[in-house]
Amino acid sequence: MRYKLVIEYDGTPFVGWQRQKDGISVQEVLEKALSTAVREPIVLFGSGRTDTGVHALAQVAHFDTGKKLDCFRLRESLNALVRPYPISIHLAEPVSEDFHARFSAKERTYIYRILNTRFPPALDKNRVWWYSCPLDVQKMNEAAQLLLGKHDFSTFRASECQAKSPVKTLDFIEVKTVSSNMIEMMVKARSFLHHQVRNIMGSLVNVGSGKWTVSDFKKALEAKDRRAGGQTAPAAGLYFVSVRYE
């Protein structure tokens, strides 16, 4: 039997989704909880990795077991067993054996949030990038549209990225003000390079702050060189939002 989980988590206390030698990961906490609930060793496969401090609203994962499980009880048990870690299981359900959380995914959606105020956040600490200087959101969105479609994204690729190719296809990107002080970028693609979203946002902030023009941003993209890009935006503002399957 194969089961799918939909998971929300605050990434602040974790070294990321994937198991690491040093530090606690979301995958490790969930695998321990699952092994206790199912009473057999469980290996969990996620739809995508998130880095240290990155959050998820609806991460998807799957696991296999020889047992038939009551999904309601499984969800309730897991939500009790993961305490006190900031993880919540929204859904547990059986899926076909050909479903794979990672390889069956057709599109992944991320959002990045910037709190654009002179004063620092209290309630949103570790959940946004606090940027105190004014940003031109319209110019940021104008520059962002240059990324739509298929490109060599080397300028926005982390040096430790393990992807075979820097070429990716961006299906959707939009930067907008969602409240009086909150700026949000949404991006959609089948897959992303390591730090791609955070590096894009770091470069877009150069445009919004007036450090770069839209033309400068285009030149950075065309340079296909990480050194031509802006800073890597902090992990705290990034959220893994959803995964689309057929």
C-alpha positions in Angstrom: 0.0 0.0 0.0 1.2 3.5 -0.9 0.0 6.6 1.1 0.2 10.3 0.4 0.7 13.0 3.0 0.1 16.7 2.7 2.2 18.6 5.2 2.6 22.1 6.6 5.6 23.2 8.6 7.5 26.2 9.9 11.1 25.7 8.7 12.7 27.8 11.4 14.0 25.0 13.7 14.9 22.6 10.9 18.0 22.1 8.7 15.6 21.6 5.8 13.3 18.9 4.5 15.9 16.3 3.8 17.8 14.2 6.5 21.2 15.7 7.4 24.1 14.4 9.5 24.0 17.5 11.6 20.7 19.0 12.9 17.0 17.9 12.8 15.1 17.7 9.5 11.4 17.6 8.7 11.8 14.2 7.0 13.5 12.8 10.1 10.8 13.9 12.5 8.1 12.5 10.2 9.8 9.2 9.5 10.2 8.6 13.3 6.5 9.5 13.8 5.4 7.3 11.0 7.5 4.3 12.1 5.9 4.6 15.6 2.4 4.9 14.2 2.7 2.1 11.6 5.0 0.0 13.8 7.5 -0.7 11.1 10.5 1.3 9.6 9.2 3.9 7.1 11.0 5.8 4.4 9.3 9.0 3.3 9.7 10.6 -0.2 9.0 14.3 -0.5 7.9 16.3 -3.6 10.8 18.7 -3.2 13.6 19.7 -0.9 13.4 22.9 1.2 16.5 24.5 2.7 17.1 25.5 6.3 14.5 28.0 7.5 12.2 27.6 4.4 8.5 26.9 5.2 5.9 24.8 3.5 2.1 25.3 3.3 1.4 22.0 1.5 4.4 19.8 1.0 3.5 16.4 -0.5 5.2 13.1 0.5 4.5 9.4 0.1 5.5 6.2 1.8 4.9 2.4 1.4 3.8 -0.1 3.9 2.6 -3.7 3.9 -0.4 -2.6 6.2 -3.8 -1.2 5.3 -4.1 2.0 7.4 -7.1 4.0 8.6 -6.1 7.4 7.2 -8.1 9.5 9.7 -6.4 7.7 12.6 -3.0 8.0 10.9 -3.3 11.7 10.5 -4.4 12.2 14.1 -1.6 10.0 15.4 1.0 11.8 13.4 -0.1 15.2 14.5 0.2 14.0 18.1 3.6 12.3 17.6 5.4 15.2 15.8 4.8 17.5 18.8 6.4 19.8 19.8 7.9 20.4 16.4 5.9 22.9 14.2 4.6 20.4 11.7 1.0 19.7 10.8 -0.3 16.9 8.7 -3.3 18.1 6.7 -4.2 15.0 4.8 -3.3 11.3 4.6 -4.8 9.2 1.8 -4.1 6.0 -0.2 -2.7 6.4 -3.7 -1.9 4.1 -6.6 1.5 2.4 -6.7 2.6 4.5 -9.7 2.2 7.7 -7.8 5.5 9.3 -6.8 5.5 12.5 -4.7 8.5 13.9 -6.6 8.5 12.3 -10.1 4.8 12.5 -10.7 4.7 16.3 -10.0 3.8 18.5 -13.0 4.1 21.9 -11.4 5.4 23.4 -8.1 4.5 26.7 -6.7 6.5 28.9 -4.3 5.8 32.3 -2.8 8.3 34.7 -1.4 7.2 37.4 1.1 8.9 40.7 2.0 7.7 43.0 4.8 8.5 46.5 3.6 8.3 48.6 6.7 10.7 50.9 8.6 10.0 49.0 11.8 11.0 45.3 12.3 8.4 42.5 12.5 7.4 40.9 15.8 4.7 38.4 14.9 6.2 37.8 11.4 9.8 37.3 12.6 11.4 34.3 10.8 8.5 34.3 8.3 9.4 37.2 6.0 12.3 39.2 4.7 12.2 42.5 6.5 13.3 45.2 4.1 13.2 48.7 5.5 13.9 50.8 2.4 11.0 51.6 -0.1 10.6 49.2 -3.0 9.0 49.9 -6.4 6.8 46.8 -6.8 5.7 47.7 -10.3 9.4 47.8 -11.6 10.1 44.5 -9.8 7.2 42.8 -11.6 8.2 44.3 -14.9 11.7 42.8 -14.5 10.2 39.5 -13.3 8.3 39.0 -16.5 11.6 38.7 -18.4 12.1 35.3 -16.7 8.9 33.7 -18.1 9.6 30.8 -20.4 12.7 28.7 -21.0 16.0 30.2 -20.0 19.5 29.4 -18.8 19.1 30.4 -15.1 22.8 30.2 -14.2 22.7 33.7 -12.8 20.2 32.5 -10.2 21.7 29.1 -9.5 23.6 28.3 -6.3 27.2 27.2 -6.7 26.4 23.9 -4.9 23.4 23.1 -7.1 23.4 19.5 -8.3 21.0 19.8 -11.2 22.4 18.5 -14.5 21.4 21.6 -16.5 20.8 25.3 -15.6 18.0 25.5 -18.1 14.5 25.6 -16.6 11.1 26.8 -17.8 9.2 29.3 -15.6 5.4 29.0 -16.2 4.3 31.9 -14.0 5.8 34.8 -12.0 4.2 37.8 -10.4 5.3 40.4 -7.9 2.6 42.3 -6.2 1.6 44.1 -3.0 -0.8 41.9 -1.0 -1.4 44.3 1.9 -0.3 47.8 2.8 3.3 46.6 3.7 3.6 43.0 2.4 5.1 42.3 -1.0 4.7 38.8 -2.4 6.3 37.0 -5.4 4.6 33.9 -6.7 6.5 31.5 -9.1 5.4 28.3 -10.8 7.5 25.8 -12.7 7.9 22.0 -13.0 11.2 22.2 -11.1 13.6 24.7 -9.8 17.4 25.1 -9.3 18.9 25.2 -5.8 18.3 28.8 -4.4 16.7 29.8 -7.7 13.7 31.6 -6.2 15.7 33.3 -3.4 18.3 34.5 -5.9 15.7 35.8 -8.2 14.1 37.8 -5.4 17.5 39.1 -4.3 18.0 40.5 -7.8 14.5 41.9 -8.1 15.1 43.8 -4.8 18.0 45.5 -6.6 15.5 46.7 -9.2 12.9 47.7 -6.6 15.3 49.7 -4.5 16.6 51.6 -7.6 20.1 50.0 -7.5 19.4 48.3 -10.9 17.2 49.2 -13.8 15.0 46.7 -15.6 17.7 46.6 -18.3 20.3 45.8 -15.7 18.2 42.9 -14.6 18.0 41.6 -18.2 21.7 41.9 -18.6 22.2 39.9 -15.4 20.0 37.1 -16.7 21.8 37.1 -20.0 25.2 36.9 -18.3 24.5 33.3 -17.2 26.9 33.9 -14.3 26.0 33.8 -10.6 28.4 36.6 -10.0 26.2 38.9 -12.1 23.2 38.4 -9.9 22.0 40.0 -6.7 22.2 38.6 -3.2 20.5 35.4 -2.1 17.3 36.5 -0.3 16.9 35.1 3.3 15.3 31.7 3.7 12.7 33.0 6.1 10.6 34.6 3.4 10.3 31.5 1.2 7.3 29.2 1.2 6.7 25.9 -0.6 3.0 26.4 -1.5 1.7 23.5 -3.5 2.3 20.7 -6.0 0.1 20.0 -9.0 -0.3 16.4 -10.2 -2.4 15.0 -13.1 
